[in-house]
Amino acid sequence: MACDKTQFYESVTVGERGQIVIPAEARADMNFQPGEKLLVLKHPVHQGLVVFKIGALQGFMDELQRTLDMAQEIADEDTA
């Protein structure tokens, strides 16, 4: 699988206290602001981490819930 430049910024090093620095270009692209809270999740399949802005994850969850609600309505109509 080729590496897409739009998804790769650079490598980082884990410091002695477990900290990493998010590259400046990534912070700018994602509009991460100092003091902003982020969620760090373990990737469900691969050995890695996924970082989300809390608001972005909430929007995704809201959209997923709307999709599930629509699917349930369709299923209910099919059984009626």
C-alpha positions as CSV (number, residue, x, y, z in Angstrom):
1,M,0.0,0.0,0.0
2,A,1.5,3.3,-1.0
3,C,1.9,6.1,1.6
4,D,-0.4,9.0,0.8
5,K,1.4,12.3,1.6
6,T,-1.9,13.8,2.8
7,Q,-2.0,11.2,5.6
8,F,1.7,11.2,6.6
9,Y,3.4,14.1,8.3
10,E,6.6,12.7,9.8
11,S,7.8,10.3,12.4
12,V,7.9,11.3,16.1
13,T,9.8,9.9,19.1
14,V,8.3,8.9,22.4
15,G,10.0,10.7,25.2
16,E,11.0,9.3,28.5
17,R,7.7,10.5,30.0
18,G,5.7,8.9,27.2
19,Q,5.0,12.1,25.4
20,I,5.1,12.8,21.7
21,V,4.9,16.1,19.8
22,I,2.3,16.4,17.1
23,P,4.1,17.8,14.0
24,A,3.3,21.5,13.3
25,E,1.9,20.8,9.9
26,A,-0.5,18.2,11.4
27,R,-1.6,20.6,14.1
28,A,-2.3,23.3,11.5
29,D,-4.2,20.9,9.2
30,M,-6.3,19.6,12.0
31,N,-6.6,23.1,13.7
32,F,-5.5,21.7,17.0
33,Q,-5.2,24.5,19.5
34,P,-3.1,24.7,22.7
35,G,-5.1,23.4,25.6
36,E,-7.6,21.6,23.4
37,K,-8.6,18.1,24.7
38,L,-8.1,15.1,22.4
39,L,-9.1,11.5,22.7
40,V,-6.5,8.9,22.1
41,L,-7.9,5.5,21.3
42,K,-6.2,2.1,20.6
43,H,-6.8,1.1,17.0
44,P,-9.2,-1.9,17.1
45,V,-7.1,-4.1,14.8
46,H,-3.6,-2.8,14.4
47,Q,-0.9,-1.9,16.9
48,G,-1.4,1.9,16.8
49,L,-3.3,4.8,18.2
50,V,-6.0,7.1,16.7
51,V,-6.4,10.7,17.9
52,F,-9.7,12.6,17.7
53,K,-10.8,16.0,18.5
54,I,-13.7,15.4,20.9
55,G,-16.1,17.5,18.8
56,A,-15.2,15.5,15.6
57,L,-15.8,12.2,17.3
58,Q,-19.2,13.5,18.7
59,G,-20.2,14.5,15.1
60,F,-19.3,11.1,13.8
61,M,-21.2,9.4,16.6
62,D,-24.3,11.6,15.9
63,E,-24.1,10.8,12.2
64,L,-23.8,7.1,13.0
65,Q,-26.8,7.2,15.3
66,R,-28.9,8.9,12.5
67,T,-27.9,6.2,10.1
68,L,-28.8,3.4,12.6
69,D,-32.1,5.1,13.2
70,M,-32.9,5.2,9.5
71,A,-31.8,1.5,9.1
72,Q,-34.1,0.5,11.9
73,E,-37.1,2.4,10.4
74,I,-36.5,0.6,7.1
75,A,-36.3,-2.8,8.8
76,D,-39.5,-2.0,10.7
77,E,-41.3,-1.0,7.5
78,D,-40.2,-4.3,5.9
79,T,-41.6,-6.4,8.7
80,A,-44.9,-4.6,8.8
